[in-house]
Amino acid sequence: MTKIDPLGAGPERSGGAPRRPDAERVPAGGEREPLGAVRERVLATLRQEIMAGRLRPGDRLVERELAERFGVSRVPVREAIRALVAEGFVLFETPRRTVVRRLTPTDVAELFELREALEVYAAGLAASRATPEALTELAALLDRAAVATGADDAEAITDINTAFHDRILAMAGNSLLISVMEPVDGRLRWLTRQNEEWPQLLTEHRELYEAVASGDPERARAQALTHVQANYRSTVRHLFGEA
């Protein structure tokens, strides 16, 4: 179980010159890695580990141990943890205890309500604006998903299925819609990972592709709604054992 203490600041080193506040470590090339780049690297790694299930709900995050693991000071680790709190992946149970968030039925219901509103709308736009090139790319993702499903590769399936939905969102051609989705995109990907009914997901995505490719916005919206609602039921069943 991985641990991270969000507050254990304290001295970084016992001797030598203090660290520069805007730089982190000195790699082999001799140039310091900017602090912002270190923070983003730590953040991206931890976020991916949570979404992939390598860090599980309830796992404690200990700042000191993560700093040692990444070979960095506590500053970028602390900032990465705060970003994960803001994104909804982790929470402060106490001032000195940070854990990966346990999703509640209310959390899941609220996220799926938002997904239903936005993804259904996006599917309708995508159907009316899809180009042959975009549809070819979407079909290629389905081919990759089929291979990953056959191999029962959960992480690859999650990544490909996320890319599938991201592609439909891009096909909708509405930058404001994308910006509205961005703050919750990570948590929606996390939820997608909870649903392990992979063959059924592949079938639903093929049906959604056909609906978008038909050029009929109403059909695409209806199929997207069916997909989101089915995914909600599967996710709730997996997380909470409810029908």
N, C-alpha and C positions, 0 to 999 in steps of 0.2 A: 504494500500500500504506500503510495507516494505521499509525502508530507511537505507542507509549506507553511511557515510561520509568517503572517503578514506584517508583524510589527517588530520582529527582532532586529533592530537596526544595529547599534553598537559599532565599534571600530571595524574597518574593513581589513586593515593590515597592522601588524605590530610595529613595523619599522619602515624606513624609506620615505620617499616623498609621497604626499597624499595624491589620490587619484584626481585627475581633472574632472570637473562636473559634467563636461560635455563630451567625454570620451571614455571608452571602457578598457579594453585590453589591447595588447600589442601583438598582432599576429606575426607569422614568420616573415612577412615582407617588411616589417618594421613600422607600419602605419597603424595608428590607433583606430579601432572600429568606433564609429560615432555611437553615442549612447542611444540615440533614437533607433538606429539599425539593430542594436543589441536587443532593445525592448521589443521591437517588432518580431525579431527572430524567436525570442522566448515566448512571446504571446502566440505566434502562429503555431509553434510546436505544442504548447499546452492545449490550445484550442483544438487542434487536430487529435490529440490524444484523448480528449474528453469526447469528441464526436465519434471517434473510432471505438470507444469503450475501453481503452487501455487505462484511463482514469475513470473510475466509476462513481456514481452518486454516493455521497458520504465519505469518499476518500479525502483525507486531510492533505492540505497543501502547506508545506513548511518552507518558509522563505530561505532559511539558511541552507537547507539541503538542496533546494533547487539551484541556489547560487553556486554551490559546489559542483553540482551536476553539469551545469552549463559553463562553468569556468568563468563566471562573471561576478561582479559585485551584487549586493542586495538591491541596489537602486533600480536597475531595469527589471528585476524580478518583481519587486514591489509594485512598480508601475504596470507591469503585465497583469498581475493579479487584480489590481484595481480595474483595469480594462475588462477583464473577464467578469468581474462583478457587474460592471455597467452593462455588459452584453447578456447577462442573465445566466452565465454558466456556473458561477460559483457564488458563495455568499459567506458573510462573516457571521458565524454562529455566536461567537463572542469576540471581544476586541482582539484576542490572541488566537483565535481558532477559525481558520478558513477551510471550507470543504466544498467539494463539487456538489452542486445543487441537486436535490432530489425533486423530480418533477411531481407535482400534485395533479389530481384530476382537473382542477380549475386551471392550472397552468396549461395543460394540454388542450382543454376546451377553448381557452382564449386564443391560443396560437392557431388552432385550426379554424376558428371563426375568422380570424384575419386572413389566413391562407385561402379560405373559401371566397372571401370577398375579392381579394386581389388576383389570385390565380385564375379564377373563373373569368374575370374581366379580361385578364391578359390573354387567355386562350381565344376569346372572341376577336380581340384585336389581331392576334397572330394569324388567325384564319383569313382575315380580310387583307392582310399585308404580307403574307409569306411569299418569298421568292423561291424559284426552283432551287437555287443554290442553298438557301437556308433549309429547305425541306430535305435536301440531300444530306446535309450535315446532321439533321435530326434523325434521319433513317440510319446513318452510320453509327450514331450513339446507341440506337436500338440493337444493332448488330453486335456492338461491343458488350452491351448489357446481357445479351443472350449468351455470349461466351462466358462472361463472369458468373452468370446464374448457373450455367452448366457445371462450372468449377466450384460453385458454392463459395465464392470469394466475396465475403461480406463487405470488406473495405472497398474493393473495386466496384462492387454493385452500388454502394452508397455514393461513391464519387461520380459514377456515370449517371446514376439517376438524378443526382443533384445537377449535373451538367445539362441533362435533358430538360429539366424545368427552367434552368437559367437560360437555355437557348430559346425556349418558348417566350420567356419574358423579354429577351432581346428582340425576338421577332415581332413583338407587339409594338416596338418602335416608340415607346413612351418613356422618356428619360425620368420624368417625375415619378412614374410608377416604380421604376427601378430604385430611385432614391428612397421611396417610402418603404420598400421591402428591405433595404439594406440593413437597418438596425436590428431586424429580427431574423435575418437570413441564416445566421449561424445556428440559432436555436431551432429553426425549421429544419435545417440539415440534421441537427442532433435528433430531432423527432423522427426524421426519415430513417435514421439508423436503428431506431427502436423497432421498426416494423420489419420482421425477418421472413415475411411470406413472399419470398423473392419471385417464384414463378407467377404468382397472382399479380404482383407489381408489374412484371414484364408484360403480361397480358393487358393490363390496364393502360400501360404506356403505349402499347401498339394501337389500342383502340383510340387513345387520345391523339396519337399521330395521324391516324386515318381521318379523324374528325377535323383536325387542323388543316390537313392536306386537302380536304374536300372544298375548302374555301367558303364554307357555310358557317358564319359566326355563331348562329343559334345552336347548331349541332355541336360546335366546339365547346361552347359554354356549358351545354348540357352534359357532355362527356367529362369535362373538367370537374363539374360539380359531383358527378357520380364517383369519379376517381378520388377526390378529396374526402368525400364522406366515407367511402370504403376504407381509405387509408386511416381515417380517424378511428373507425371501429377496430381495425386491426391493431393500431397502436395502443388503444385503451386495453384491448384484450391482452396484449403482450405485457404491458406495464403493470396493470392492476388486476388482471384475471377477470375482467368484466366483459359481458357480451356486447 
